[in-house]
Each structure stands twice: as structure tokens, then as C-alpha cells.
């Protein structure tokens, strides 16, 4: 009887440890960060995640944004134009917990860097601004998993950033630099559509 009980206990422990084994996963997808105070334009990019069903390493790459505008006013024959461009990357760790079937809670953090460039010119003036931004995004969001392969995700990204701005204005013939910290708890949302393999 003792041998049977011992064998039963070992079998239950083996089944329990096997059922808790983490399945290896890879995910690749598209991401967007809609326009916010932090980002003058919507950002678009790619994401790659590697890990298991409980946690993944995440890489956000090619977070691109930009725009161009040109104005012409007949009254004073003034023509002006402006353009802007941005690029960003992020690397972090994300943890996951299934809440209900097909819905996962996501939380973690990313180290992020961003570069932005803007210029404005008319017949009398040219100015440009470059900004370098580095810091931490916290991650809190949800995944909706469709048939174990397609994942629709939404996450809030509270951030703590250090920013360096470099401005040049030829009208005033001056350069100026500014530096500082910024943070937000509520205003950055990332949306993703990923494929799991």
C-alpha cells in the first residue's frame, strides 16, 4: 500500500510539473502609438517578442513618424514649409497572466530611445529642432488571442524620460539647448497586431 501511495504521489507531481511547463513562443507584429502630447504624429513600427507563455523579451523597432507641410499666402507672397521626422527603439521584458480564456494581462518595462527632428523655413527665417529622448516605459495592458496565433494587443505606457533639445534659429542667429525630465502616467497607448509562431 505504501508503494502504491508513493507511486501515486510521484505520478501526480510529474503530471502537475508537466502541466505547468511553459510553452516557447515567438511573436512578430505591427505596432502603432496614436498621436499624443509626447508624440506630435502617430508612430508606426514593428515588434518582435520571444519567450514563453508567462514572459517574453520584447523589441520595438522602427517607430517612425513624420510629416511635411507647405503654405503659400497671396496677400504678402509668403511661402513657408515645415517638416518633421522621428525614429525610436525599445527593449524590455513583459510578463503575462491569462485572466480568462483568450485574454491575457500584460505588464513589464522597456528601455526606450527616440530621436526627433523638425524644421521650419520661409523667405526670412529658418529654424530647426533636434530632440534626443531616453528613458523607461512601464507596460500595462491586455492581449486578446484569436485561435492561439493572432494577437490583438493594447497597452498603456507610463513613462519617465530624460530629454535633450537642440534649437537653431537663423533669424535670431542663435543656438539654444535645453535638458530635463518628463513623465506621464496616463497618455501613451500602444496598439499591436501580432502573429504567434
N, C-alpha and C positions, 0 to 999 in steps of 0.2 A: 504494500500500500504506500509506503514511504517513497519507493522508487517511482511509482506511478504519479504521486503528487509532485515529486521533484521534476519528472519529465514534463508534466503538465505545466508547471511553473516556468520552466525553461522555454517551452513552446510558446506560451503566452508572451513572455518577454521578447522572444525573437520576432513574433508577429507584430508586437507593439513597436519595436525598434524599426522593423521594415516598413510599417505603415507611416512612420514619421520621417522616413528618408526624404531628403529634398531633391526634387527633380531639377536637373540642369536646364537652363533656358537661355536663349539669345533673342533679343528683340531689336528690330530696326524700324524707324518710322520718321514721319514728318511732324514738325512742331511749329507752333506759332504763338507769339506773345502779342495780343492786340495792343493798339496804341494806348499809352498811359502817360502819366506825368513823367515817369522815368524814361520812357521811350517815345520820342516825338512821332515816330512812324511805327507801324506794325513790323514785327520781326518774324522772319521765316527761317527755318533751318532743318537740320537732321538730328536724330538721336540714335544712339546705339547703347543697348543695355545688355549686360552679361552677368549671369549669376545663377540663382536658383529661385524656387517659388517663394522663399522667405526674404531674400535680399539680393540686390543687383548693384553692380557698379554702373554708373551712368555717364555717358559722354554726350554733351550737347555741342554741336559744331555748326559752323557756317550760319550763325544767327545774323542774317543780313537784313538791312533796311536801307532806304534811300528815297530820294525824290529830286525833282527838278521843276522849277517854275520860271516863267519869263513874263514880264509885264511891259506894255507899251501904252503910254498916255499921250493922246494927240494934242492936248492943251499946251503942254510945255515940251513936247517931243522927248520926253524922258523914257528911257528904256532901262529896265533893271532885270536882273536874273539872280536866282539863288539855287544852290544845290546842296545836298547833304548825303552822307553815306555812313554806315555803321557796320561793324563786324564784332562778333562775340563768340566766346567759347566757355564751356563749363565742364567740370569733372567732379563727380560726387558719389555718394553712397545712398541707396534708397532701401528702406525696409518695407515689407508688405505683410498684410494680415487679411485673410478672407473674412469679410463681415457676413455676407450671405452668398448663396450660390451666384457666381459670375460677378460679384462686386468685391473689390479689394481696396483696403485702406493703404495709402502710401505716405511715408514720412521719412525724412532724412535731411541731407545738406549737400550743397555744391560749393566748390570754389569757382568763382567766375571772373573773367576779364572781358572788357569791352573797349572798343576804340570807336570814336565818332568824329566826323569831320563835316563842317558846314562852311559855306562861303556865300557872300552877297556882293554884287557889284552893280554899279550904274556908271553913268559917264563921269561922275565926280568922285566916286568913292569905291574902295574895295576893302572888304573885311573878311577875316576867316577865323574860325574857332576849331581847335582840336581838343578833344577830351579823352583822357585815359582813366578807366574805371576798373577797380579791382575790389573783390570782397567775397562775402558769403551770402548765398541764398539758402534759406531754410525751405524745406519741402513739406507740404501737407496737401494731400489730395486723394483722388479716387480713380480706380480703373474699372471700366465695365468690359468684361471679357466675353467675346462672341465666339462660340464654338471652339474655345481653347486656342485660337490662332490670331484673331483680330482683336485689338485692344483700343478702346476709346478712353482717353485719359484727360483729367482736368486737375490742375494743382495750383495752389496759392504759393507764391514765392516771397515771403517776407525777406527783406534784405538789409544788410549792413555793408556799405560801400565807402571806399576812400576814393575821391575824385581829384583829378588834376586837370585844370582848364588852362589852355594857352590861347590868348586872343591877340590878333593883329588888326589894326585899323590904319590904313594909309592916309585917310582924311586927317586924322589927328597925329599921324606919323608916330604911333606908339605901339608897344607890346605890353601886354599885361598877363600875369599868371595868377591863378587862384587855386587854392587847395582846400579840401575839407571833407568831413564825414557826412554821410547821409544815411538815413534808414527809413524803412516803411514796414508796417505790419500788415497792410490790407490791400494794396492797389496793384499788384502784379499777378496776372493769371497766365498760366501756360496751358495750351490745349495740344493734345497729341493724338495721332492715329498711327498705331504700330502693328507690325506683323511679328508673331512669335514663332520661332523655329528651334 
